[in-house]
Each structure stands twice: as structure tokens, then as C-alpha cells.
Amino acid sequence: MRSRRRENAVRSFGPGGDRFVLSRRNVLAGGIGAGALLALPDLGMGRRFDVRPGKSGRAALRYAFLYGTPDPGPARSGSLVATRFPVSRAASPPAPVPVAIKLAAAPVSSPDLAVTALATVDMVHDGAKITLTLIEGTSAAVAQQGSVTVTGVPHDANVLVTPVFAPGSAIVSLVLAITTPVGKRLVRKTDPHTGSRVTRWATTWTSHHALAYFDQRSGGITGPFHLSGEPSLALSTAAANSTDLLMWTTREPQPGDPAEIRAQASLSRLTVFPLGSGTARLSVPAPAPWPGGEPLVTLPTGDVARLVRGRDVQVCSARTGEVTELGIAAFSHRRAKPSAVTMQTRPDGTVFMTKPGAGVAVIADPADSFRTAAQIEFPPPASPLGAPWSKAVLSPAGDTCYVLGPAATGGLCAYDVGSGKLVGSYSEGRQYAGLYQLPSGTLLAVRPENPRLAFFSSGLSPLGTADTNLYVSAVF
């Protein structure tokens, strides 16, 4: 919503002397300013946990990319690290491998995990230069890179970039949210600590969106295409199938009658663009809630499923824009703790969803109105909300669900999907905040303090730990 905000910059220095700036740019980007990217090689090849040969005949192993913010500094920069895990407790901790800096948004991996997309923004004399870099998963090396300059963007603007992979297509869409200041004025405010009146600058901001497209075949970028019907709120949601980009936005309420503002604020829109185009094929009103960070997946049919309110799935037709809302019964309990919810597609077409605050994970069948095919219940962990968002993972075979241990004991637990029974647990008193499974089958548990990374076998045997200067937000 259009608002007057104070551009209050707080400066500090990182470990390498880099200066960080806490400003509205950082707030809009989720706390991400200038950053660094590192890589963590998957050393599972030494133990061969469920590793299958790739097309080349070699083990299908890849780097695990750690994304987060480095310590210390009140405005920590966005970072990605790729590294391999230690094979045993006797092994040396992995050395982080620098990959990139100044990330403009969280990285995004392709559906087949072959590449990870990183977006950076550099302000140049004639606007904002957007660079998309594709990092190869097996080598952590740059596979492709392309840039486009959005002209006319002032240097004090905020530009957020969201890469969107299209399953079955070589096109990577770039959704740009461009927020610019449209006016400043001095205002007097009361300091809440001293009670004295102070004078501050207040800034009015407005946002609009643009699209660009990177073609992995040619290495070229088309666009940017500035979208009509703006201004809109900077936060949006986007997904793609093999032919279309689906985008949810909310129009920014305009000054005027309060009733009209309330009516505008309640409406979002779903707009569908043919891949490579800035002209919408259709645009329809979208049901609540507003977009921004909710889990969504592209289904084999080409439709997109959006998990909203932590309990309902909206299935959106890319062909007609029609939305069908389906309730997930296991997620309907309203007395659960605030919870991170996740949704991921599986090779067999089913969807794995988790709601750790309610202590439940389900496997649902989109082909049968998201009917629950399996349900696993577990004691809620100590950290059901917050980064890293992943608190439970499903084994590649789909027979075991790994979750963070109960709040009372910490550690990790394993449940048999067929029976829902606890089949394994491990705890040495540590509470973990996130859980992932690497391509080799090894489990990676994340905690807020060092040793931040702990590695376990699929049988929950500890393999080793590693320190990092990152507050880890996600693992790719």
C-alpha cells in the first residue's frame, strides 16, 4: 500500500569490512542487501546413500547450496553457500566455496535441480542492471549468465527480482518489482523513548511490476515489459508451466474515499502471460488472501496449486483462470502454533505438504481433489515457524518422513509413512530449526548457532558437523 516511510539507514561493518545498510530496500527484500554466495559439495559419493547414476553414467551428486545472511551486522547481506558434508566425525569440516554476492532475492532451483538461478541488481547511470546467473548443481560453476537494463529507474529505487523456472521449457521468467520514491517531506514525530519531538524525512513510495525472459538456448534476455494496471503492491506470487507464466498481484489502493480504498485492498488479480510476452492472455480477480510468500507448485496438468491460510489449496487453471479451493482436513486445526507450511511435488504426481505447528504432514493426490493418501502426525518441534522453512522431509522412496524432534528433546525423528509409527530418533539435546535431505540421501539439520550444520545418515546416525558464518534461511 502506498505509504509514507522514513528512509532511516543504519550502517555497520561485516567481517570483511563491507558496509551494510539497513533501509527500506533491505526491508522489502526480506532483510537482504548486498550479499555473498558459497557452495557445499555433497560428499555422499564416498558412502553412496541411494545414489543413482546420472545420464553420463557418473553418480548423480550435486552441491548443496546454503542461502542465508552472514553474521554479524544488523543489516546482514543475502548469501548462498555450497559445500559438501563431512563423511564422518573424523572428517575435516567442509570449506565454503564463494559463488556470488549482492543477491536481489532468494535463489531458485530448477525443477530437476540441475541449475540454481541467482539474481543481482546493479544501479548504473541509465537505470537498474538486472543480471541472472545460472549455477550448475554438479560443479557450482556458472553455467549461463544474461543481463538486461531497466532504464529510467532512479538510483534510490528498490528493485526485487524473482526468477521463475518453467517445467518443460528453456525459458526462465524474471518478475521485477520496482519501487520508487515519489515524494519526500519533513514530519515531526515523538521519540517513544525520550518523549521529545524530532524531525524526520518521510517518503512516499509506489511500486509497479515488469517482466523479462531469459532463454537458456540462446542465452539472451527479452524485455523488460512494464505491466499495465499499476501501481501495485511490491509483493507478488508467480509460477510457470511449459507455456505460460501465472502471476498474482494486488493493486495498490489509491487516495480517495475510504470505502473505495477498502474495496480495492480486498482484491487481487491472477494474470496469465504467454512465456516471452508482456501482454496478458487473461486477467481475472483472484480470491483472498493477498499474494506474497505462500507455497505453490505447478501440477502435471499445467495448473498451479497455491497453499493459502495454512490450510486450503487453491487450484488455478492456467487456461481459464478459474480457481477451485479445496480444504486440507489435517491442516484445519486453528489452535496450532504459528507454523511454516510447505508444499512440494513428487515424481509420482502426488504432493507432500507439512504444517509443523500442528504436528502433521500429508501426502495428497492432486488428481483426486487433493485427497489425503497418507498422514503422519508428530509432536510439534520447538521452532515450527521461521527460517529455515523446511521442518520435515519425505525420503525419495516416499516410505519415511523425517521431522525435527519434539520441543522437549530436540534432535530428529523418523516415521514410517505407511503406518504413521515412529521408527527412529536421535537427540543429544540440541534443538534444530530446519531439516533437509541432500541428493545423496544424507540429512542436513540446521540450527541458529555453531555448529550450525549437522549431518545424519538416513538411519539418523550422526555423520559430523560444520560451522558457517551464515544464518541459514534455506538449502537448495
N, C-alpha and C positions, 0 to 999 in steps of 0.2 A: 504494500500500500504506500502511496506517496506520503512522505513524512518529512519533518524537519529533524535533521540529526546533526550532532556536533562531530566534526572530524577531529577527534582527540587522539593524537598519536603518542604512544608510549614507546620509548626506544630502549633496547638493551642489546647485549652482545652475546653471540653464540660461542661455542668452543673454538672456532677458527677465527674469531674476531669479526664475523659477519654481523651486520647490523640488521635487526629485525624491527618491524614497525607494526604496532597494533592499531588498526584503523578499521573503518567500515569495510574496506576491501577484504581484510582478514576475517571479519565477522561474516560477510556474505559468503566467503569461500570456506566456511566452517572452521575458521581458525588457521587456514592455510595461506601462507605468504610465500616468500622465496624459500626454496627447499632443495633437498638432495635425494638422490635415488641410489640404492645399493642392491646387490643381489646375493642370495644364499643358496649355493648348489646343493642339490638333493643327493646325498651320499648313499642313498639306498642301493645303488648298484653293487655295493660291497656285500649287501645282505640279501638282495633280490626279493623284497617283500612284494609278492603279487605283481611282479613286473612282467609285462608282455612285450614282445618285440614290436618295434615300430616298422614303418614302411621300408626303412633302409636295412632292416634286419638287426639293428642295434637296439639295446634296451631303451624303451620309451620313457626316459627320465628327463626331467626338466628342472630348472631353477625354481625355487620358491621365492616370490617377491614379497618383501615386507614393506608395508606402507604405513607411515606414521609421522610423528613430529619429534624432532630431536630435543634432547634435554641439554642445557637449561634454557630459560628465557620465557617471559610472559607471552611473547608472540612467536611461538615456535613454528618453524617452517615445515612445509609438507615434504616428506621424504619417502623414498622407496628403497628397500634393501633387498638384494637377492643373495642367498647364501645356502650352503649345504649343511646338513646337520651332522654332528659327530656320531660315528658308528657305535661308540661305546663310551663309558665314563672315562676310560683311559685316553680317549682321543683328544686331540687339541681342539679348542673351540674354533668354530669357523671364522674366517676373516671376512668382514663385509667388503663387497666389491662395489665401488661407486658406479652409478648408472646415469643419473640425471639430476638437475636442480630446477628450482623455480616452477614447480608443478602448479598448473592453474586449476586442477581438480584432481579427484582421486583417480588412480589408474583403472583401466577396464580391460579385462581379458577377453579374447575371442572365445566363441562357444566351444571350440576344440582345444582351447588352452595353448595353441601354437604360438600366439603372439600376445603381448600386452601393450595397450595403447597409452601413451603419456601425452599430455597437452601442456604447452607452456605459452605464456603471453609476454611479449616484449613491447614496450611503448617506444615507437620510432617517430621520426619527425612528422610523418604524414598520417599517423594513426596507431593502430594496435596490430602487431605482427603475431599471428597465431601459428604455432608450429606443432604438428602432430608427429610423434616418433613411435614407431612400432618396434618393440624389443622382442627378439626371438627367445622363446622359452628354453630351448635346449642349450643355448650358448650365452644368454644375457647380453648379446651383442645387438647393435642397431641393425634391423632388417631393412626398414624403409623410413623415409622422412619426407615430409612435404610442408610447405608454408604458404600462407595467404595473409595479405594485409588488409585489414578493415579500415578504410580511410575515413577521416573526419571524426575519429574518436579522440576526445581530449585526453591529455596526459593524466588528469586526476580521475578518470573514469575507472570503473570496476568491470572487468571482463571475465566471466566464468565460462569455461569450455567443458562440455560433456561429450566424450566420444561414444558412439553407439554402433556396435557391430551388427551386421545383417546376416543371419544364418543363410547359407546357400548363396551369398553374394560377395563380390570383391569390394563392395562399397562400404566405407566407414563414414557414417554421418557425424558431423560436428554441430552440436547445438550450442549457440553462443547467447549468453545473457549479458547484455551491455547496459550497465547502469551509469548514468551521467548526472552530474550536478546541474541543476537549472536555476539556482539562485542561492545566495547567502545573505544572512543578515545577523546583526548583533542582538542578542537577547540577554536579559538579566535573570539569573536563577539563584535559588537559595542553596548554599552548600549544606548538605544534610548533616555533616559532622560539626561544622562551626556555627551554622545559622547565619553566616554573613552572606550578603548578596554579591554575586560575581557576574562578570560579563563574559559571555561565550559566543563563539560563532555557531550559528545554526544553519544547516544546509538542507535544501530541498532536492530530492533525488527522483529520477524517473527511469524506468527500465523498458527495454524492448528486446526482442529476440531476432537472431539471424541464423541462417543455416549455411553450411559449407559441406562439401563432399570430397573425400579422398578415395581415389581409385587405386587399389593395390596392384592392378595390372599395369597401369601406365605410370603410376607414381605421381599423378597430377591432382590438383585440387580445383574444383569448380566452386564458384560463389565468391563472396558471400551474397546470400539472398536475404534482404531485410524483410521481415514479415509485416503484413498489414494488420490492421485491427489493434495496434498497440496504442498506448503503453500497456504493459502487463507486469505482474509481479515477477521478480527475477527467478524465483524457484519454479521449476517445471519438472516434468517426468517424460522420458522418451524411451521408445523401444522400436525395433525394426524386425520385419520379416524379409523374405527374399526379394520383395518388390516395393515395399512401402516403409516409410517412417511414420510412426504414430507419436503424436506429441500432445501432452496435456498442459494447458496453461490457464492462468486466472487473470482476467482483465483487471487492471489497476483502477479502483474506484476513483472517480473524478470529483472535484469540489462541486457542491450543489446541495440539493435537497437531501436531508439525512435519510429519508425513506428510500430515495433512489440509490443512495450510496449503499445501504444495506442490501437492496435487491441486487445490485451489481456484484457486491462482495460475495454473495452466496453462489454465484455461477462460475463454473469452469467450462472449458471447451476442450473437446478432443478433435484434433485436426490431423488429417492423413495426407502426406505428401508422397508422390512417386519418388523413389530414390533418384537423386541427382537433380531434383526440381525444387524451386522455391514457390511454386504455385500449388495451392492445396487442391486435392482431388475431392475432398469433402471436409466439412467442419460442422460439428453438431454440439449442442450442450452436453456436458458431462456431469454425472451425478457426483455429489459430495463424497469424500472430502476434497479439499484443495490438494493439488499435487505437491510433491516435494519429499523425496527420500523413501517412499513406500516401495516394498519389494514388488517386482513384476518379472514375468517370464514370457517368452514367445513360445506358443504351443505348436505342435506339428501341423496343425490346421492353418497356421498363419495368423490366427487370432492371438491377442495378448491378454494374459491374466494379471490382474492388479490386486494385491492383498491390501485391503484398507481397514482402518479402525482396529487392526489386530485380530479381526475375527471373520471378515467377509471377503469373498473373492468376486471381483467384477471382471467378467469375461467380455472383452471388447472386440467386436468384429471389425477387421481392417477393411472389409469390403463395403459394409453399410454404416458403420459407426454405432450399430446397436449394442447396448450394454445389458448383459444379464448378470444379476447379482445373486450369489449363492452363499449361504451361511456355512461356516465350518463349525459343526456342533461341539467339537472338542475344545474350540477356542472361545466359546460363548460365555465362559465364566467371567463375571465382571469384578469379582473380588480378588483377582490375581494381582500380584505385584506388577508395577510397571515393567514392561518387558520388551526386549528386542525380538522382533519377529523376522523370520527368513523364509524364503521360498526358492526352491531350485528344481529345475527339470532333471530327469534321469533318462538314461539311454533307452529304457523300455517305454517311454512316453508318460510315465507317472510323475508326480510332483512330490517332493519332500518338503514339508513345512514344519517349523518349530516355533513354539511360544514358551521359552524357558521360565518366564514369570509364573505361568500356570503349571509348569512341570509337565509339558506334553509335547510330543512330536507325532506327526501323522504322515502317512503316505497316501496320497489321494489320486484318483483317476479322473483326469480332465475329460476323457471320452465318455464318462458316465456321470456327468454333472458334479464332478469333484467328490464322488462318493469315497468315503474313507476305507481304504483297503487294509490298512494296518495302523494301530495306535500304540504308542509307547508312553507310559507315564513314569515320572521320576520326581524325586524331591527337588524343588527349585534351588538353584545354586545361589551363592552369596551375591553374585553380580549378574542378575538377569537382564540388566539394562546397561547400555553404554558400550563404548568400543573396547575390544573388537566385538562386532555384532554377532559373529558366529559362536554359539554356545553349545551346539550339538551337531554331529555329522553322521552321515549314513555311510557304511562301508560300500565299496564299489559293487560288491555282490548283492547288497541290499538285505543282508541277513543280520547285521549287527548295527546297533545305534550307540554311538559313543557320546557321552554328555559330561559336562562339568559336574563334579561331585557335590553332595549336599552342602548347605551353608555350614552345618555343624562340623563337617570333617574335611571339606575341600577335596582336592585330588580329582580323579577321573573315575567314571563308571561305564560299564558296557552292558547293554541289554539285548537279549535275543528278540528280533523283530517278530518272529512267528508267535512266540508265547508271551512276549512282554516281560519276561523274567530277567532279573539281574543275573548276569553270568560272569561278571568280573569287576574288580575295583582296585584302585591303588590310591594311597594317600600317605604323605609324610607331613601332613599338617599345613601344606601350602594351599592357598586359595588362588585359583586361576580365573582370568577374566574372559578368555577366548579359547576356542578349540578348532583346529583344522586338521585335515588329513592330506599329506603330501602325495604326489603321484606314485611314489614308491610304496605307499601303504603306511608309512610312518606317521604317527600322530604328533602334532605340534601344539603344545599348550602355551598360552601367553599370560604373563602376569604384569602388574604395573611397575614392579621394582626388580632389580637384578638379583639373581639371574632371571631375565625376562622370558627367555625361551627354554622350554623343557621338551625333550623328545622321548617318545614312547613307542614301543612296538605295538602291533595290532593286538597282542595279548596283554597290553598295559605294563610290560616290563620297561623300566626306565633305561634309556639309552644314553643320556647325557644332557647337559645344559649349556647355554651360551649367553653371554652378556651382549647387550646392544645399547647404544645411546638413544634409541628410538622409543617413544611411547607408541606402541604398535596399534594402528587403527584397523588394519585388515591385512590378510595374507592372500596372495593370488598365485 
